[in-house]
Amino acid sequence: MLDVHGQKKGLNLISYIAGDFASGKGGIDPVVEAWMSEQSALDKMYQMQEDEWRAKKRAAKNKKEQPEEPKLPVRCLTLNNTVANLAERLANTEGKHAFSFTPEADTVAQKWKSTMSDFSVMLRQSYDGTKYEREARSADAVNVHIDKLLWNVCMCGTPDALYRVVNNYTDGFQSRIAVARTPDNTFAPLEDKPYVLTDRQRDRIQQIAHLLPLMYGEVVLPKLEAKGREWVERIRLETMKNDDRTRARQRFRICVTAQRMTCCLMLCKVCETLIQKHGLTGAEAQLKQQPGLWKELLLKAQSPTMLETYDVIADSLLENALYFFRDRIENAFMSRDYAGGLNGERQKRGKNDSIFERLDIQFTFKQAMQHSVAVKGANVNHNTVRQMLKNWRKQGLVVLEEDGKYRKVNG
């Protein structure tokens, strides 16, 4: 549990890797396979037990005595599933994280098409690690009561499929999903030897995945928290100068997501340090003998390089959120019309495109109105400009002079 802004939350992550066809999205499959290999082996054993139960149930179809259904903690969950089955699986994980991965996000879009709101609610609650309940009157129906829903989900797909999975822009789901883009390989030459994991890389991934469950508890990372607050404040000031409410709103959860992701990288770094020093067996013994060791090492892992990584992750998440969703978010909030499309590429705004920077040191309300229309379009009205100027005055960016003109404080 990581302390972020005074609240202790899990490191749950909902992610989507977007890319055009043949862009290399499938390259994540070997990484996931190596990462989950230990858990997958356990799950196969559980699934064999379930298969045995099903065979016994079929054999005892007309008998009075029926074999009792086992409640097995399968944690690698397919998304080609129903709401009820998935909820039941999540309830049986014994308080541990479940994980779902699909190389084709359309699996979700097709299977959950009529219940996409249920899928969205489950993912939102898993991101927050909050209670999830499902009630049904029938004794045979699935009833679940989960105190903390712990479920990490990773999807790969085209931007088209992304819009089929995330089709509501006002319910908070979009802000909880971390979106990445594959590099543009449209004109890249064909490689003679496509990149694959080496045996050493696969072994190291498996070793780190084996050690991570030995680290549990709550931790406060003051340097990472300070870096997060610094980033949020920088984006706040940038967006206020341009009255960019969409970008400003995105920064809240992106800060939290980026802190979680950086913390995960730091935990992996702790594991790697222990393995290099003691070997896998020795590292495991160290973590078992000294339950607080990982916290001490994690505090030391807040290196300048790791803190710079936070900025890279946060900036990337913000850029991708705006690249894929800006137009849709703004259309949804303005008109509740979710059919608005993303036309052309994302516009990158520089300093000269900021409303604040375009204005002279002294300016009138009329000039502020004109520049607001020039930057944001004809939908700007007097009330929005008044509120923008009010925000600038509150933050000490401008002052209102006796003649009714505004003057920038720092000129």
WOPE-V546453 format. One record per residue. RES is the residue in three letters. PHI is phi in whole degrees, -180 to 180 (999 if undefined). OMEGA is omega in radians with two decimals (NA if undefined). NEAR is the number of other ideal C-beta (glycine too) atoms within 12 Angstrom. Layout:
RES:PHI:OMEGA:NEAR ; RES:PHI:OMEGA:NEAR
This chain:
MET:999:-3.12:22 ; LEU:-104:3.08:36 ; ASP:-80:3.09:25 ; VAL:-122:-3.12:36 ; HIS:56:3.09:19 ; GLY:86:3.10:12 ; GLN:-114:-3.13:17 ; LYS:-90:-3.09:18 ; LYS:-131:3.06:28 ; GLY:-72:-3.11:32 ; LEU:-100:-3.11:35 ; ASN:-63:-3.10:37 ; LEU:-142:3.01:40 ; ILE:-113:-3.03:41 ; SER:-131:3.13:37 ; TYR:-141:3.09:43 ; ILE:-101:-3.05:37 ; ALA:-103:3.09:35 ; GLY:-171:3.10:32 ; ASP:-68:3.13:21 ; PHE:-60:-3.13:19 ; ALA:61:-3.12:16 ; SER:-97:3.07:23 ; GLY:98:3.13:25 ; LYS:-61:-3.11:33 ; GLY:-66:3.14:24 ; GLY:-64:3.13:23 ; ILE:-79:-3.09:28 ; ASP:-53:-3.14:21 ; PRO:-63:3.13:23 ; VAL:-67:3.12:27 ; VAL:-63:-3.14:32 ; GLU:-61:3.12:24 ; ALA:-68:-3.10:27 ; TRP:-62:-3.04:30 ; MET:-100:-3.01:31 ; SER:-58:-3.12:24 ; GLU:-65:-3.14:24 ; GLN:-69:3.13:31 ; SER:-62:3.11:24 ; ALA:-64:3.09:18 ; LEU:-64:-3.12:22 ; ASP:-62:3.10:26 ; LYS:-62:3.10:19 ; MET:-65:3.11:18 ; TYR:-64:-3.11:26 ; GLN:-67:3.05:23 ; MET:-65:3.10:17 ; GLN:-65:3.10:21 ; GLU:-66:3.11:25 ; ASP:-62:3.10:16 ; GLU:-64:3.13:18 ; TRP:-63:3.14:21 ; ARG:-64:3.12:18 ; ALA:-64:3.12:14 ; LYS:-65:-3.13:19 ; LYS:-66:3.11:19 ; ARG:-65:-3.13:14 ; ALA:-68:-3.10:14 ; ALA:-102:-3.03:15 ; LYS:-55:-3.08:13 ; ASN:-104:-3.13:9 ; LYS:-91:3.14:11 ; LYS:-70:3.14:6 ; GLU:-84:3.13:11 ; GLN:-108:3.12:15 ; PRO:-65:-3.11:18 ; GLU:-74:-3.13:10 ; GLU:-72:-3.14:17 ; PRO:-76:3.07:21 ; LYS:-104:-3.00:17 ; LEU:-101:-3.06:24 ; PRO:-81:3.04:26 ; VAL:-72:-3.03:33 ; ARG:-115:3.03:32 ; CYS:-93:-2.95:34 ; LEU:-107:3.08:37 ; THR:-74:3.09:25 ; LEU:-89:3.04:35 ; ASN:-84:-2.94:20 ; ASN:-148:3.07:27 ; THR:-97:3.12:21 ; VAL:-58:-3.07:27 ; ALA:-64:-3.13:22 ; ASN:-63:-3.13:23 ; LEU:-67:3.12:36 ; ALA:-61:3.13:34 ; GLU:-66:3.09:30 ; ARG:-60:-3.11:35 ; LEU:-64:3.13:40 ; ALA:-75:-3.05:32 ; ASN:-102:-3.05:26 ; THR:-84:3.09:35 ; GLU:58:3.08:19 ; GLY:77:3.12:19 ; LYS:-104:-3.12:24 ; HIS:-67:2.93:31 ; ALA:-100:-3.11:38 ; PHE:-139:3.07:33 ; SER:-128:3.10:39 ; PHE:-137:3.02:39 ; THR:-137:3.07:34 ; PRO:-76:3.13:30 ; GLU:-130:-3.09:27 ; ALA:-64:3.11:37 ; ASP:-65:2.99:24 ; THR:-56:3.12:25 ; VAL:-69:-3.07:39 ; ALA:-60:-3.12:28 ; GLN:-80:-3.05:20 ; LYS:-68:-3.05:26 ; TRP:-103:-3.01:31 ; LYS:-52:-3.09:16 ; SER:-84:-3.12:12 ; THR:-126:-3.10:21 ; MET:-62:3.11:24 ; SER:-66:3.08:17 ; ASP:-64:3.12:24 ; PHE:-61:3.14:39 ; SER:-61:3.14:30 ; VAL:-63:3.14:26 ; MET:-62:3.14:42 ; LEU:-69:3.11:44 ; ARG:-63:-3.13:29 ; GLN:-71:3.09:32 ; SER:-71:3.09:38 ; TYR:-62:-3.12:35 ; ASP:-82:-3.10:29 ; GLY:65:-3.09:32 ; THR:-102:-3.10:23 ; LYS:-69:3.07:17 ; TYR:-130:-3.11:32 ; GLU:-133:3.08:20 ; ARG:-140:-3.08:25 ; GLU:-107:3.02:13 ; ALA:-147:-3.07:15 ; ARG:-75:-3.09:8 ; SER:-69:3.12:9 ; ALA:-67:-3.13:7 ; ASP:-86:-3.11:9 ; ALA:-78:-3.10:16 ; VAL:-79:3.03:26 ; ASN:-122:-3.14:18 ; VAL:-130:3.08:27 ; HIS:-138:-3.08:16 ; ILE:-108:-3.12:30 ; ASP:-65:3.11:17 ; LYS:-135:-3.13:27 ; LEU:-81:-3.11:36 ; LEU:-114:-3.00:35 ; TRP:-152:3.08:38 ; ASN:-99:-3.09:35 ; VAL:-129:3.08:43 ; CYS:-128:-3.13:34 ; MET:-125:3.02:39 ; CYS:-121:3.12:38 ; GLY:177:3.10:39 ; THR:-79:3.04:27 ; PRO:-56:3.10:32 ; ASP:-57:3.13:21 ; ALA:-66:3.10:29 ; LEU:-58:-3.13:36 ; TYR:-71:3.05:29 ; ARG:-80:3.11:25 ; VAL:-82:3.11:39 ; VAL:-106:-3.08:40 ; ASN:-121:3.04:27 ; ASN:-128:-3.02:28 ; TYR:-114:-3.13:34 ; THR:-123:-3.07:23 ; ASP:-100:3.08:22 ; GLY:93:-3.13:23 ; PHE:-68:-3.09:34 ; GLN:-58:-3.09:39 ; SER:-75:3.13:35 ; ARG:-94:-3.07:37 ; ILE:-102:3.13:41 ; ALA:-91:-3.08:39 ; VAL:-107:3.05:39 ; ALA:-120:3.12:33 ; ARG:-120:3.03:29 ; THR:-74:3.11:26 ; PRO:-62:3.13:16 ; ASP:-74:-3.12:14 ; ASN:-111:-3.06:20 ; THR:-54:-3.08:13 ; PHE:-111:-3.13:7 ; ALA:-75:3.10:13 ; PRO:-68:3.13:7 ; LEU:-72:-3.11:9 ; GLU:-80:3.09:11 ; ASP:-70:-3.13:6 ; LYS:-126:3.12:6 ; PRO:-57:-3.09:14 ; TYR:-67:3.06:15 ; VAL:-136:3.09:16 ; LEU:-68:3.02:22 ; THR:-80:3.11:12 ; ASP:-60:-3.13:12 ; ARG:-65:3.12:12 ; GLN:-65:3.13:18 ; ARG:-63:3.13:20 ; ASP:-62:-3.11:17 ; ARG:-66:3.09:24 ; ILE:-60:-3.14:28 ; GLN:-64:3.14:29 ; GLN:-66:3.13:30 ; ILE:-65:3.10:34 ; ALA:-62:3.13:33 ; HIS:-71:-3.08:28 ; LEU:-81:-3.02:36 ; LEU:-54:-3.14:35 ; PRO:-64:3.11:21 ; LEU:-79:3.13:27 ; MET:-105:3.13:37 ; TYR:-145:-3.09:22 ; GLY:132:-3.11:19 ; GLU:-111:-3.13:20 ; VAL:-143:3.04:31 ; VAL:-114:3.14:23 ; LEU:-116:-3.01:36 ; PRO:-60:-3.11:17 ; LYS:-70:3.10:25 ; LEU:-67:3.10:42 ; GLU:-63:3.12:30 ; ALA:-64:3.11:20 ; LYS:-63:3.10:32 ; GLY:-62:3.14:38 ; ARG:-65:3.12:25 ; GLU:-63:3.14:23 ; TRP:-66:3.14:33 ; VAL:-60:-3.13:31 ; GLU:-67:3.11:18 ; ARG:-61:-3.14:22 ; ILE:-67:3.14:33 ; ARG:-60:-3.11:25 ; LEU:-69:3.11:24 ; GLU:-61:-3.08:26 ; THR:-73:3.12:29 ; MET:-67:-3.14:30 ; LYS:-65:-3.14:32 ; ASN:-109:-3.12:34 ; ASP:50:-3.10:37 ; ASP:-95:-3.04:32 ; ARG:-69:-3.12:23 ; THR:-64:3.13:30 ; ARG:-66:-3.14:36 ; ALA:-63:-3.12:27 ; ARG:-68:-3.11:28 ; GLN:-65:-2.99:40 ; ARG:-65:-3.04:34 ; PHE:-62:-3.08:28 ; ARG:-78:3.09:32 ; ILE:-63:3.09:36 ; CYS:-59:-3.13:37 ; VAL:-64:-3.13:40 ; THR:-61:-3.13:40 ; ALA:-65:3.08:42 ; GLN:-66:3.11:45 ; ARG:-62:-3.10:38 ; MET:-65:3.12:34 ; THR:-65:3.11:40 ; CYS:-62:3.11:45 ; CYS:-62:3.10:36 ; LEU:-62:3.13:32 ; MET:-66:3.08:37 ; LEU:-63:3.09:37 ; CYS:-64:3.11:31 ; LYS:-64:3.09:27 ; VAL:-61:3.11:36 ; CYS:-60:-3.11:36 ; GLU:-62:3.12:25 ; THR:-61:-3.14:25 ; LEU:-66:3.14:36 ; ILE:-65:3.14:30 ; GLN:-65:-3.09:16 ; LYS:-85:-2.99:16 ; HIS:-120:-2.99:22 ; GLY:79:-3.08:14 ; LEU:-62:-3.12:24 ; THR:-63:3.13:15 ; GLY:-65:3.13:17 ; ALA:-63:3.11:31 ; GLU:-62:3.12:25 ; ALA:-64:3.14:18 ; GLN:-61:-3.10:27 ; LEU:-69:3.11:32 ; LYS:-76:-3.12:20 ; GLN:-76:-3.12:15 ; GLN:-125:-3.06:18 ; PRO:-58:-3.12:14 ; GLY:-95:-3.08:19 ; LEU:-61:-3.07:27 ; TRP:-62:3.13:35 ; LYS:-67:3.13:27 ; GLU:-62:-3.13:19 ; LEU:-69:-3.14:29 ; LEU:-68:3.08:36 ; LEU:-62:3.12:23 ; LYS:-72:-3.11:17 ; ALA:-74:3.12:32 ; GLN:-77:-3.10:33 ; SER:-78:3.08:23 ; PRO:-56:3.14:13 ; THR:-64:3.12:15 ; MET:-65:-3.14:31 ; LEU:-70:3.03:29 ; GLU:-66:3.10:20 ; THR:-61:3.09:27 ; TYR:-57:-3.13:40 ; ASP:-60:-3.14:27 ; VAL:-61:-3.12:21 ; ILE:-65:-3.09:34 ; ALA:-63:3.13:37 ; ASP:-62:3.14:24 ; SER:-64:3.13:23 ; LEU:-62:-3.14:43 ; LEU:-67:3.13:38 ; GLU:-60:-3.10:26 ; ASN:-69:3.11:31 ; ALA:-60:-3.14:39 ; LEU:-74:3.14:34 ; TYR:-59:-3.07:27 ; PHE:-88:-2.89:36 ; PHE:-121:-3.00:40 ; ARG:-53:-3.09:33 ; ASP:-59:-3.10:28 ; ARG:-68:3.10:32 ; ILE:-64:-3.09:35 ; GLU:-65:3.08:28 ; ASN:-64:-3.12:22 ; ALA:-64:-3.11:24 ; PHE:-74:-3.13:23 ; MET:-81:-2.99:21 ; SER:-128:-3.05:16 ; ARG:60:-3.14:15 ; ASP:-101:-3.03:16 ; TYR:-83:-3.14:23 ; ALA:-89:3.14:14 ; GLY:-58:-3.05:21 ; GLY:-107:3.08:17 ; LEU:-99:-3.07:24 ; ASN:-102:3.11:11 ; GLY:75:-3.11:9 ; GLU:-87:3.12:14 ; ARG:-62:3.12:21 ; GLN:-83:3.07:20 ; LYS:-95:-3.11:13 ; ARG:-98:3.08:25 ; GLY:-100:-3.09:12 ; LYS:-59:-3.08:13 ; ASN:-72:3.11:16 ; ASP:-91:3.14:20 ; SER:-74:3.11:27 ; ILE:-58:-3.10:36 ; PHE:-61:-3.08:35 ; GLU:-71:-3.13:22 ; ARG:-72:-3.07:25 ; LEU:-79:3.07:35 ; ASP:-70:3.12:18 ; ILE:-58:3.01:18 ; GLN:-111:-3.12:19 ; PHE:-151:3.14:30 ; THR:-102:3.08:21 ; PHE:-61:-3.13:23 ; LYS:-61:3.14:17 ; GLN:-66:3.09:21 ; ALA:-62:3.11:37 ; MET:-64:-3.11:27 ; GLN:-63:-3.12:20 ; HIS:-70:3.09:30 ; SER:-64:3.10:34 ; VAL:-65:-3.13:21 ; ALA:-63:-3.09:19 ; VAL:-87:-2.97:30 ; LYS:-105:3.10:29 ; GLY:103:-3.01:15 ; ALA:-72:-3.12:12 ; ASN:-75:-3.14:16 ; VAL:-67:3.07:24 ; ASN:-126:-3.08:15 ; HIS:-60:-3.09:15 ; ASN:-65:-3.12:13 ; THR:-67:3.12:24 ; VAL:-69:3.10:30 ; ARG:-59:-3.14:20 ; GLN:-66:3.11:19 ; MET:-61:3.14:37 ; LEU:-66:3.09:36 ; LYS:-63:3.10:20 ; ASN:-63:3.13:26 ; TRP:-63:3.14:33 ; ARG:-67:3.13:21 ; LYS:-59:-3.09:14 ; GLN:-86:3.09:21 ; GLY:77:3.11:14 ; LEU:-79:3.14:30 ; VAL:-139:3.00:32 ; VAL:-127:3.10:23 ; LEU:-95:-3.10:23 ; GLU:-90:-3.04:16 ; GLU:-62:-3.12:8 ; ASP:-81:3.09:12 ; GLY:88:3.09:15 ; LYS:-87:3.09:21 ; TYR:-106:3.11:32 ; ARG:-133:3.10:24 ; LYS:-69:-3.06:26 ; VAL:-69:-3.08:17 ; ASN:-98:3.03:15 ; GLY:56:NA:11
